[in-house]
Amino acid sequence: MRNAVTLLLLLAAPALAAPVPKSLKAKRPDAEVFVGAWELAEGTNGVRPYTWTFDEDLTMWSKSSAENGRGSKWVIKLDPDKSPKQIDLNSGSTCYKGIYTIEGDEIRLVYNGERPADFDANQKANNYTVLRRVRDGK
């Protein structure tokens, strides 16, 4: 019996140690994608030198070098199962409801007091923002 178990383990070991295919690695949960530093690449509020940094618990820190590095803290909630994907941004005193999409190293957001229905950047009542990932050494 012990020989049979040993043989089974020896045969199964290569399958257990096989590398994860790249196609599966690329499909990270959205919360993991958000973690890190992002710069404001485009926005309806005017492009200012903003950096949004997301922690693993999806606490987001927004800082502006134009405002002497002052920043604000936001708690983010994602619902990637909705279509379009939904995001809530809450600072404690302000809460925005929005939608988002992730395209490579960019996150596109549209948010306001009421959740927007689509990504129309020309809707004056909504905040349209494109974030671009900040790479190390930049």
Backbone bond lengths (Angstrom), bond angles and torsions (degrees), N, CA, C in turn:
res aa  C-N    CA-C-N  psi(-1)  N-CA   C-N-CA  omega(-1)  CA-C   N-CA-C  phi
1 M - - - 1.445 - - 1.531 111.02 -
2 R 1.372 115.51 -41.92 1.457 119.10 -179.34 1.520 110.40 -63.45
3 N 1.326 118.47 -36.48 1.462 121.73 178.23 1.524 111.14 -64.84
4 A 1.313 117.73 -36.87 1.460 121.57 179.30 1.531 110.68 -66.24
5 V 1.335 117.04 -41.08 1.470 121.28 178.71 1.518 109.89 -66.60
6 T 1.315 116.92 -42.96 1.463 121.31 178.49 1.515 110.48 -61.66
7 L 1.315 117.92 -43.60 1.458 122.30 178.56 1.529 110.28 -62.59
8 L 1.312 117.31 -43.01 1.466 121.43 179.17 1.524 110.68 -61.60
9 L 1.330 117.65 -43.76 1.467 121.35 178.90 1.520 111.56 -64.73
10 L 1.320 117.17 -40.20 1.461 120.59 178.73 1.523 111.74 -64.86
11 L 1.319 116.51 -38.06 1.465 120.13 179.39 1.527 112.30 -73.59
12 A 1.325 117.09 -32.32 1.460 121.06 -177.36 1.526 112.33 -83.22
13 A 1.322 119.38 -22.94 1.460 122.44 -174.72 1.525 113.79 -55.28
14 P 1.350 120.56 -46.24 1.461 118.91 179.66 1.531 112.75 -61.52
15 A 1.312 117.57 -36.21 1.463 120.48 179.26 1.517 110.90 -67.94
16 L 1.337 117.12 -37.27 1.458 120.40 179.93 1.520 111.79 -71.35
17 A 1.309 117.80 -29.44 1.458 122.10 -177.54 1.518 112.80 -93.90
18 A 1.315 118.07 0.38 1.461 120.98 -177.95 1.520 110.44 -62.45
19 P 1.332 117.53 141.16 1.467 120.01 179.97 1.531 111.50 -67.20
20 V 1.330 114.89 153.31 1.463 120.75 178.02 1.528 107.90 -76.13
21 P 1.321 118.08 129.03 1.471 120.05 179.28 1.526 111.37 -58.59
22 K 1.342 116.70 145.59 1.461 121.81 -179.65 1.523 111.69 -57.16
23 S 1.319 117.59 -34.64 1.461 119.96 -178.73 1.523 111.12 -63.17
24 L 1.331 118.42 -31.09 1.455 120.89 177.77 1.527 111.26 -81.40
25 K 1.335 117.34 -34.55 1.458 120.73 178.69 1.528 110.43 -63.00
26 A 1.322 117.15 -35.99 1.452 121.56 -176.97 1.519 112.21 -68.86
27 K 1.316 118.29 -20.26 1.460 121.61 -177.05 1.521 110.28 -93.47
28 R 1.338 116.06 62.48 1.456 120.29 177.88 1.521 109.34 -78.12
29 P 1.306 116.48 149.50 1.464 118.72 174.54 1.528 110.19 -58.73
30 D 1.321 116.50 145.97 1.454 121.02 -176.57 1.525 112.80 -55.95
31 A 1.327 117.59 -38.11 1.465 120.22 -179.46 1.526 110.82 -58.55
32 E 1.324 117.96 -37.77 1.467 121.25 177.73 1.519 111.33 -67.16
33 V 1.312 117.12 -36.63 1.461 121.22 -179.19 1.529 110.41 -64.85
34 F 1.321 117.34 -38.92 1.460 121.17 -177.66 1.531 112.46 -65.00
35 V 1.332 118.82 -31.24 1.461 121.93 -173.50 1.522 110.28 -60.10
36 G 1.340 114.96 128.34 1.451 121.29 179.20 1.512 111.29 127.75
37 A 1.324 115.72 -168.96 1.462 122.09 -177.28 1.524 110.83 -102.53
38 W 1.322 115.01 138.31 1.463 123.38 -179.25 1.518 108.60 -132.03
39 E 1.333 116.93 143.63 1.460 120.79 176.45 1.518 109.06 -109.17
40 L 1.313 115.47 149.65 1.453 120.94 178.42 1.524 108.31 -73.42
41 A 1.327 117.19 113.96 1.458 122.06 -178.39 1.524 111.60 -95.85
42 E 1.327 116.45 -30.08 1.463 121.05 -176.80 1.519 107.80 -159.21
43 G 1.326 116.40 147.21 1.455 118.40 177.49 1.508 112.72 -171.61
44 T 1.321 116.55 154.00 1.460 121.19 -179.90 1.521 111.64 -75.56
45 N 1.329 117.86 -17.44 1.458 120.81 178.66 1.527 111.92 -86.44
46 G 1.300 117.32 10.73 1.450 121.26 -175.16 1.516 108.44 89.17
47 V 1.296 116.38 139.77 1.456 119.76 -177.48 1.519 108.27 -84.26
48 R 1.314 115.23 109.63 1.459 121.37 175.68 1.519 107.26 -111.20
49 P 1.318 117.01 159.29 1.474 118.66 -179.72 1.530 111.71 -73.10
50 Y 1.305 115.90 79.55 1.459 122.91 179.39 1.512 110.08 -102.86
51 T 1.316 116.25 146.81 1.461 122.62 170.21 1.515 107.67 -125.19
52 W 1.309 115.83 129.37 1.463 122.14 174.73 1.519 106.19 -109.40
53 T 1.329 117.41 122.82 1.459 122.23 179.67 1.522 108.79 -117.69
54 F 1.330 115.66 123.19 1.466 122.30 -178.43 1.524 109.19 -104.66
55 D 1.340 116.28 127.46 1.465 122.24 173.61 1.528 108.82 -83.40
56 E 1.331 116.10 172.07 1.463 120.87 -179.81 1.524 113.19 -62.46
57 D 1.338 117.13 -27.64 1.466 119.88 178.51 1.531 111.58 -88.39
58 L 1.333 116.73 11.23 1.462 125.72 -179.83 1.524 113.03 63.43
59 T 1.335 115.98 30.80 1.451 120.03 164.63 1.521 105.35 -81.21
60 M 1.320 116.72 131.59 1.456 120.36 -177.15 1.521 109.23 -115.85
61 W 1.322 114.99 134.95 1.458 121.78 175.98 1.513 107.79 -111.13
62 S 1.314 116.61 122.84 1.460 122.57 178.39 1.516 107.64 -105.50
63 K 1.340 116.33 122.22 1.466 120.38 -179.13 1.518 109.67 -130.40
64 S 1.325 114.81 142.95 1.455 121.36 179.55 1.513 109.37 -122.00
65 S 1.331 116.81 124.80 1.462 119.83 176.35 1.527 109.55 -70.73
66 A 1.337 118.15 -23.28 1.456 121.89 178.13 1.531 111.21 -70.90
67 E 1.333 116.53 -19.42 1.463 121.03 -179.91 1.522 110.11 -110.50
68 N 1.331 117.06 37.16 1.467 123.87 178.59 1.520 112.80 56.24
69 G 1.333 116.96 35.71 1.453 121.01 175.75 1.511 115.19 76.19
70 R 1.336 117.24 5.08 1.469 118.53 176.96 1.515 109.06 -63.65
71 G 1.289 115.85 149.59 1.452 118.61 -178.33 1.513 111.97 -145.50
72 S 1.305 113.94 177.92 1.457 120.09 177.59 1.515 108.90 -137.50
73 K 1.322 114.72 153.16 1.459 122.25 -177.99 1.529 108.89 -103.01
74 W 1.323 116.09 134.52 1.460 122.47 179.21 1.522 109.13 -131.84
75 V 1.310 117.00 144.87 1.460 121.92 172.85 1.523 106.43 -104.80
76 I 1.320 115.74 128.27 1.457 122.35 -174.36 1.527 109.78 -106.74
77 K 1.313 115.40 139.47 1.460 120.93 173.91 1.527 107.15 -127.87
78 L 1.322 116.58 127.81 1.464 122.03 -178.96 1.521 110.33 -110.24
79 D 1.327 115.47 145.52 1.462 121.33 170.30 1.528 107.20 -132.82
80 P 1.359 116.48 83.92 1.461 120.64 -176.02 1.525 113.99 -73.04
81 D 1.330 117.34 -8.34 1.463 120.15 -178.94 1.529 112.83 -84.40
82 K 1.330 117.42 -11.87 1.466 120.99 177.65 1.522 108.78 -80.54
83 S 1.314 115.96 162.61 1.461 120.65 176.22 1.526 108.70 -131.40
84 P 1.336 118.10 110.92 1.461 127.71 -1.89 1.533 111.32 -70.41
85 K 1.350 114.23 163.07 1.460 120.44 -179.87 1.532 109.44 -59.82
86 Q 1.338 116.63 143.84 1.458 120.54 -175.15 1.525 111.78 -112.41
87 I 1.338 114.00 148.55 1.460 122.15 177.51 1.521 108.19 -137.97
88 D 1.327 116.32 140.55 1.456 122.44 172.02 1.519 106.96 -119.07
89 L 1.331 117.26 134.69 1.457 123.77 179.09 1.520 106.86 -119.42
90 N 1.332 117.46 120.73 1.457 121.13 -174.23 1.524 109.77 -130.29
91 S 1.339 115.67 121.65 1.466 120.16 178.68 1.515 112.01 -99.41
92 G 1.311 117.45 0.20 1.455 121.11 -174.57 1.519 110.34 100.11
93 S 1.332 116.54 -45.32 1.466 120.27 177.94 1.526 111.89 -103.65
94 T 1.321 116.92 -19.65 1.466 122.11 -179.52 1.519 108.95 -131.96
95 C 1.335 115.75 137.64 1.464 120.48 176.80 1.520 108.97 -130.59
96 Y 1.318 115.52 123.88 1.459 121.65 176.11 1.518 108.81 -109.96
97 K 1.317 115.96 144.92 1.457 122.38 174.22 1.520 106.23 -114.49
98 G 1.325 116.26 135.20 1.446 118.13 -175.92 1.513 113.54 -150.57
99 I 1.304 112.84 -174.58 1.458 122.39 175.32 1.523 107.13 -129.63
100 Y 1.334 115.92 158.04 1.462 119.03 -178.59 1.520 110.43 -149.23
101 T 1.315 113.84 161.92 1.452 121.72 171.51 1.529 107.57 -143.71
102 I 1.320 115.82 147.64 1.459 121.73 178.28 1.522 107.39 -111.81
103 E 1.330 115.75 124.83 1.464 121.33 179.78 1.517 108.08 -131.94
104 G 1.322 116.50 94.52 1.464 121.15 -179.23 1.513 110.47 65.24
105 D 1.343 116.44 -120.65 1.458 122.02 -179.65 1.520 112.27 -95.56
106 E 1.327 117.04 23.30 1.458 121.34 178.04 1.529 111.03 -128.70
107 I 1.319 114.35 143.09 1.457 121.92 171.44 1.517 106.20 -118.02
108 R 1.315 116.42 127.08 1.459 121.87 178.37 1.523 107.32 -107.70
109 L 1.342 116.24 128.00 1.458 122.82 -177.57 1.525 110.33 -125.97
110 V 1.312 116.54 143.89 1.453 122.86 167.00 1.520 104.92 -132.67
111 Y 1.343 117.16 125.06 1.459 119.92 -175.27 1.522 110.91 -148.79
112 N 1.333 114.62 158.70 1.449 122.53 179.29 1.520 108.10 -168.55
113 G 1.325 118.08 -169.15 1.459 121.82 176.45 1.519 111.69 -65.55
114 E 1.317 116.66 -36.91 1.469 123.27 174.63 1.523 107.11 -107.85
115 R 1.324 117.58 144.29 1.457 120.85 -177.11 1.533 110.61 -67.84
116 P 1.339 118.14 123.10 1.464 121.02 176.30 1.526 111.12 -65.73
117 A 1.312 116.19 154.38 1.464 121.25 -178.75 1.524 112.11 -88.11
118 D 1.356 117.14 -27.00 1.462 119.52 -176.58 1.526 110.27 -149.15
119 F 1.321 116.32 -176.32 1.463 122.57 -175.20 1.518 113.89 -96.21
120 D 1.309 118.92 23.27 1.457 122.27 -179.02 1.526 109.58 -61.68
121 A 1.333 116.31 108.18 1.470 121.52 -176.19 1.517 112.39 -69.86
122 N 1.318 118.25 -14.12 1.461 121.06 -176.76 1.528 113.10 -90.06
123 Q 1.322 117.90 0.88 1.457 120.15 177.72 1.523 108.19 -73.63
124 K 1.307 117.26 107.11 1.468 121.70 -175.95 1.526 112.46 -62.99
125 A 1.326 117.15 -24.78 1.464 120.21 -177.23 1.522 112.57 -78.31
126 N 1.319 117.77 -8.10 1.459 121.34 -176.05 1.523 111.69 -113.48
127 N 1.324 115.47 154.90 1.458 122.17 172.05 1.520 107.39 -92.56
128 Y 1.312 116.64 119.45 1.466 122.72 178.41 1.519 106.80 -107.81
129 T 1.331 117.27 124.06 1.453 121.76 -175.11 1.521 110.31 -137.90
130 V 1.322 115.45 136.12 1.461 121.27 171.31 1.526 107.03 -117.85
131 L 1.325 115.40 123.12 1.460 121.92 177.59 1.518 109.14 -105.47
132 R 1.322 116.51 139.51 1.468 122.06 177.09 1.527 108.19 -119.14
133 R 1.327 116.02 132.65 1.476 121.07 -177.53 1.531 110.20 -59.51
134 V 1.328 115.67 135.98 1.461 122.13 174.51 1.513 106.55 -87.08
135 R 1.311 115.78 122.49 1.468 121.78 179.47 1.523 109.59 -85.68
136 D 1.327 116.32 152.06 1.466 121.39 176.92 1.511 110.03 -55.63
137 G 1.326 116.41 141.42 1.445 121.21 177.28 1.521 113.26 84.91
138 K 1.320 118.50 1.92 1.454 119.48 -179.42 1.501 109.98 -97.78
